[in-house]
């Protein structure tokens, strides 16, 4: 990271880990206004056995890592983000995280994950990066790599136990790219569902059906502010819910996060959600 960019960064404390964030990054504002914003995953991570692997797709500046590593320092982590800017911050913040947790195995990678072989560009603003299909001469262009291919290139012994995805509308594409990996390991999935077009809506509805066929039977829904809404085993309920909030002209929330588990992990998920709901932040 160039010194000029770094000098303009802001400091933000997560679990005693002081991160460097871009000056327009909204995390601090959201977490001061919405006390549950991005606070759920540690309740899952603390319940995973040592040696489990956590994949963070859309790692941004490393704020998720800072939130979850203290709850599972004995786990292994792979954090992925395609943005040059955010990856620079992620690299710097990894050094800070490792100062507090030097024995934790954390690998970072600057790739775009997905199933679609077309070319894409990245548009960055206010602490997030949106993927745009096609080549734009004013933006960095990249192609996506399938999740199993990327993970196998980084580690031959990674035991995938949790996959977190936050890619601003393309989480379904990441899931599609990783279905073989998901089928093999049956990891806990936590992903953002933020369709902004009919194509993306179809993508999310389709991948939910595919997950159901892979024995993902229990789904736990959170709004984008971190409030738990409901749990269901019927993907039609989720489909109707997504269509509802997508078609709202005036929204009280803007997207949902979905926790998806196979039957063997229902007890863990219920325990995590119950503790989360009872915790005062």
C-alpha positions as CSV (number, residue, x, y, z in Angstrom):
1,X,0.0,0.0,0.0
2,X,1.4,3.4,-0.9
3,X,2.1,5.7,2.1
4,X,-0.3,8.4,0.9
5,X,-3.2,6.1,0.9
6,X,-2.3,4.6,4.2
7,X,-1.9,8.0,5.8
8,X,-5.6,8.8,4.9
9,X,-6.9,5.6,6.4
10,X,-9.1,5.5,9.6
11,X,-8.5,3.2,12.5
12,X,-11.3,0.9,13.7
13,X,-11.1,-1.4,16.7
14,X,-12.6,-4.9,16.5
15,X,-12.0,-7.2,19.5
16,X,-8.9,-5.1,20.4
17,X,-7.5,-5.4,16.9
18,X,-7.1,-2.0,15.4
19,X,-7.7,-2.1,11.7
20,X,-6.8,0.4,9.0
21,X,-9.9,1.2,6.8
22,X,-10.4,3.5,3.8
23,X,-11.6,6.9,4.9
24,X,-15.0,6.4,3.3
25,X,-15.6,2.9,4.8
26,X,-19.0,2.8,6.5
27,X,-18.4,-0.1,9.0
28,X,-18.0,2.2,12.0
29,X,-21.1,4.2,11.2
30,X,-23.2,1.1,10.7
31,X,-22.0,-0.7,13.8
32,X,-22.6,2.4,15.9
33,X,-26.1,2.8,14.6
34,X,-27.1,-0.8,14.3
35,X,-25.6,-2.8,17.2
36,X,-26.0,-6.2,15.6
37,X,-24.4,-5.3,12.2
38,X,-21.9,-8.0,11.2
39,X,-21.9,-9.5,14.7
40,X,-23.3,-13.0,14.1
41,X,-20.5,-15.1,12.7
42,X,-18.4,-15.3,15.9
43,X,-21.3,-17.3,17.4
44,X,-20.8,-19.9,14.7
45,X,-17.0,-19.9,14.7
46,X,-16.7,-20.4,18.5
47,X,-18.6,-23.7,18.1
48,X,-16.3,-25.2,15.4
49,X,-13.7,-27.8,16.3
50,X,-10.0,-27.0,16.1
51,X,-8.5,-27.6,12.7
52,X,-11.7,-26.6,10.9
53,X,-11.3,-24.4,7.8
54,X,-13.1,-21.1,7.3
55,X,-13.4,-19.5,3.8
56,X,-14.1,-15.8,3.6
57,X,-15.1,-14.8,0.1
58,X,-15.4,-11.0,-0.2
59,X,-13.0,-10.4,2.7
60,X,-12.9,-6.7,2.1
61,X,-10.3,-5.1,4.4
62,X,-10.2,-8.0,6.9
63,X,-13.0,-6.9,9.3
64,X,-14.7,-10.3,9.2
65,X,-11.3,-11.9,10.1
66,X,-10.8,-9.5,13.0
67,X,-14.3,-10.4,14.2
68,X,-14.0,-14.2,14.0
69,X,-10.4,-15.1,14.6
70,X,-10.6,-14.3,18.4
71,X,-13.5,-16.8,18.6
72,X,-11.6,-19.5,16.8
73,X,-7.8,-18.9,16.8
74,X,-7.2,-22.6,16.5
75,X,-9.0,-22.7,13.1
76,X,-7.6,-22.2,9.6
77,X,-8.7,-19.3,7.4
78,X,-8.6,-18.4,3.7
79,X,-9.7,-14.8,3.0
80,X,-10.3,-13.8,-0.6
81,X,-10.9,-10.4,-2.3
82,X,-10.4,-9.3,-5.9
83,X,-10.1,-5.5,-5.2
84,X,-6.6,-4.1,-5.4
85,X,-7.4,-1.4,-2.9
86,X,-9.1,-3.6,-0.4
87,X,-6.5,-6.3,-0.7
88,X,-3.8,-3.8,0.2
89,X,-5.8,-3.0,3.4
90,X,-6.4,-6.7,4.0
91,X,-2.6,-7.3,3.7
92,X,-1.8,-4.6,6.2
93,X,-4.6,-5.7,8.6
94,X,-3.5,-9.3,8.5
95,X,-0.2,-8.2,10.0
96,X,-2.1,-6.6,12.9
97,X,-4.3,-9.7,13.4
98,X,-1.2,-11.9,13.4
99,X,0.4,-9.8,16.1
100,X,-2.4,-10.8,18.4
101,X,-2.8,-14.4,17.0
102,X,0.6,-15.4,15.7
103,X,-0.2,-19.1,15.7
104,X,-3.4,-18.8,13.7
105,X,-3.1,-20.1,10.1
106,X,-4.5,-17.4,7.8
107,X,-4.0,-17.3,4.0
108,X,-5.1,-14.3,1.9
109,X,-5.6,-14.3,-1.9
110,X,-6.6,-11.6,-4.5
111,X,-9.0,-13.5,-6.7
112,X,-12.5,-13.2,-8.0
113,X,-14.5,-16.3,-7.3
114,X,-17.4,-17.5,-9.5
115,X,-18.7,-19.9,-12.1
116,X,-19.1,-17.4,-14.9
117,X,-16.2,-17.3,-17.4
118,X,-17.0,-13.8,-18.8
119,X,-14.9,-10.8,-18.1
120,X,-15.8,-8.4,-15.3
121,X,-14.8,-5.0,-13.9
122,X,-14.9,-3.8,-10.3
123,X,-16.5,-0.5,-9.2
124,X,-15.5,0.6,-5.8
125,X,-17.2,3.1,-3.5
126,X,-17.9,3.7,0.2
127,X,-16.1,0.6,1.5
128,X,-17.5,-1.9,-1.0
129,X,-16.7,-3.2,-4.5
130,X,-19.4,-4.1,-7.0
131,X,-18.8,-6.5,-9.9
132,X,-19.9,-5.2,-13.3
133,X,-20.1,-7.6,-16.3
134,X,-18.0,-6.6,-19.2
135,X,-14.8,-4.7,-19.8
136,X,-14.5,-1.1,-18.7
137,X,-11.3,0.7,-19.7
138,X,-11.5,2.8,-16.5
139,X,-11.7,-0.1,-14.2
140,X,-9.6,-3.2,-13.4
141,X,-10.7,-6.2,-15.4
142,X,-10.6,-9.8,-14.2
143,X,-12.0,-13.3,-14.8
144,X,-13.4,-15.5,-12.1
145,X,-12.0,-18.7,-10.7
146,X,-14.1,-21.6,-9.3
147,X,-13.9,-21.9,-5.6
148,X,-12.7,-25.5,-5.4
149,X,-9.9,-24.8,-7.9
150,X,-8.8,-21.8,-5.9
151,X,-8.9,-23.6,-2.5
152,X,-7.0,-26.6,-3.8
153,X,-4.3,-24.3,-5.2
154,X,-3.8,-22.7,-1.8
155,X,-4.0,-25.7,0.5
156,X,-4.2,-29.5,-0.2
157,X,-5.3,-30.2,3.4
158,X,-7.9,-27.5,4.0
159,X,-11.0,-28.9,5.8
160,X,-13.8,-26.6,4.8
161,X,-16.2,-26.2,7.6
162,X,-17.7,-22.7,7.1
163,X,-18.0,-20.6,4.0
164,X,-18.9,-16.9,4.3
165,X,-19.7,-15.0,1.1
166,X,-20.3,-11.3,0.7
167,X,-19.9,-10.2,-3.0
168,X,-22.7,-7.7,-3.5
169,X,-25.3,-9.5,-5.6
170,X,-23.1,-12.3,-6.9
171,X,-23.0,-14.6,-3.9
172,X,-25.1,-17.1,-5.9
173,X,-22.4,-17.3,-8.5
174,X,-19.8,-18.1,-5.9
175,X,-22.0,-20.8,-4.5
176,X,-22.6,-22.2,-8.0
177,X,-18.8,-22.4,-8.5
178,X,-18.3,-24.2,-5.3
179,X,-21.1,-26.8,-5.4
180,X,-18.6,-29.7,-5.7
181,X,-16.7,-28.5,-2.7
182,X,-20.0,-27.9,-0.8
183,X,-21.3,-31.4,-1.7
184,X,-18.0,-33.0,-0.5
185,X,-17.7,-31.1,2.9
186,X,-21.2,-30.0,3.6
187,X,-19.9,-26.8,5.3
188,X,-22.0,-24.3,7.1
189,X,-22.9,-21.5,4.7
190,X,-23.5,-17.8,5.5
191,X,-24.1,-15.6,2.5
192,X,-25.6,-12.3,1.5
193,X,-28.7,-12.4,-0.7
194,X,-28.8,-9.0,-2.4
195,X,-30.4,-9.4,-5.9
196,X,-30.5,-6.1,-7.8
197,X,-31.8,-7.4,-11.1
198,X,-34.1,-10.1,-12.4
199,X,-31.1,-12.2,-13.5
200,X,-29.6,-12.1,-10.0
201,X,-33.0,-13.0,-8.5
202,X,-33.2,-16.0,-10.8
203,X,-29.6,-16.9,-9.8
204,X,-30.4,-16.9,-6.1
205,X,-33.6,-18.8,-6.5
206,X,-31.8,-21.4,-8.6
207,X,-28.9,-21.9,-6.2
208,X,-31.3,-22.3,-3.2
209,X,-32.9,-25.2,-5.1
210,X,-29.4,-26.7,-5.7
211,X,-28.5,-26.4,-2.1
212,X,-31.7,-28.1,-1.1
213,X,-30.8,-31.0,-3.3
214,X,-27.4,-31.2,-1.5
215,X,-29.4,-31.7,1.8
216,X,-29.4,-28.1,3.0
217,X,-32.7,-28.3,4.8
218,X,-32.5,-25.5,7.4
219,X,-32.2,-21.8,6.6
220,X,-31.9,-18.9,9.1
221,X,-32.6,-15.4,7.8
222,X,-31.2,-12.1,9.0
223,X,-31.8,-8.6,7.7
224,X,-28.9,-6.5,6.5
225,X,-28.7,-4.7,9.9
226,X,-28.0,-8.0,11.7
227,X,-31.5,-8.7,13.2
228,X,-32.7,-12.3,13.1
229,X,-36.0,-12.6,11.2
230,X,-36.9,-16.3,10.9
231,X,-35.9,-19.8,10.2
232,X,-37.5,-22.2,7.7
233,X,-37.0,-25.5,6.0
234,X,-39.1,-24.4,3.0
235,X,-37.1,-22.6,0.3
236,X,-40.4,-21.4,-1.2
237,X,-40.8,-19.2,1.9
238,X,-37.4,-17.7,1.2
239,X,-38.2,-17.2,-2.5
240,X,-41.4,-15.4,-1.7
241,X,-39.6,-13.3,0.9
242,X,-36.8,-12.3,-1.5
243,X,-39.4,-11.3,-4.2
244,X,-41.2,-9.3,-1.6
245,X,-38.4,-7.1,-0.4
246,X,-36.9,-6.8,-3.9
247,X,-40.2,-5.3,-5.2
248,X,-40.6,-2.8,-2.3
249,X,-40.5,0.8,-3.5
250,X,-39.8,1.9,0.0
251,X,-37.7,-0.6,2.0
252,X,-37.2,-1.0,5.7
253,X,-34.2,-3.1,4.9
254,X,-32.2,-3.7,1.8
255,X,-31.0,-7.3,1.6
256,X,-30.8,-10.5,3.7
257,X,-28.1,-12.8,5.0
258,X,-28.8,-16.5,4.9
259,X,-27.4,-19.1,7.2
260,X,-27.8,-22.6,5.6
261,X,-27.0,-25.9,7.2
262,X,-27.4,-29.6,6.7
263,X,-29.3,-31.6,9.4
264,X,-26.1,-32.6,11.2
265,X,-25.5,-28.9,12.0
266,X,-29.0,-27.8,13.0
267,X,-28.2,-28.2,16.7
268,X,-25.1,-26.0,16.3
269,X,-27.0,-23.4,14.3
270,X,-30.0,-23.2,16.7
271,X,-27.6,-22.8,19.7
272,X,-25.7,-20.0,17.9
273,X,-28.8,-18.2,16.9
274,X,-30.3,-18.4,20.4
275,X,-27.2,-17.1,22.1
276,X,-26.9,-14.3,19.5
277,X,-30.5,-13.3,20.0
278,X,-30.0,-13.2,23.8
279,X,-26.8,-11.2,23.7
280,X,-26.9,-7.5,24.4
281,X,-24.4,-5.6,22.2
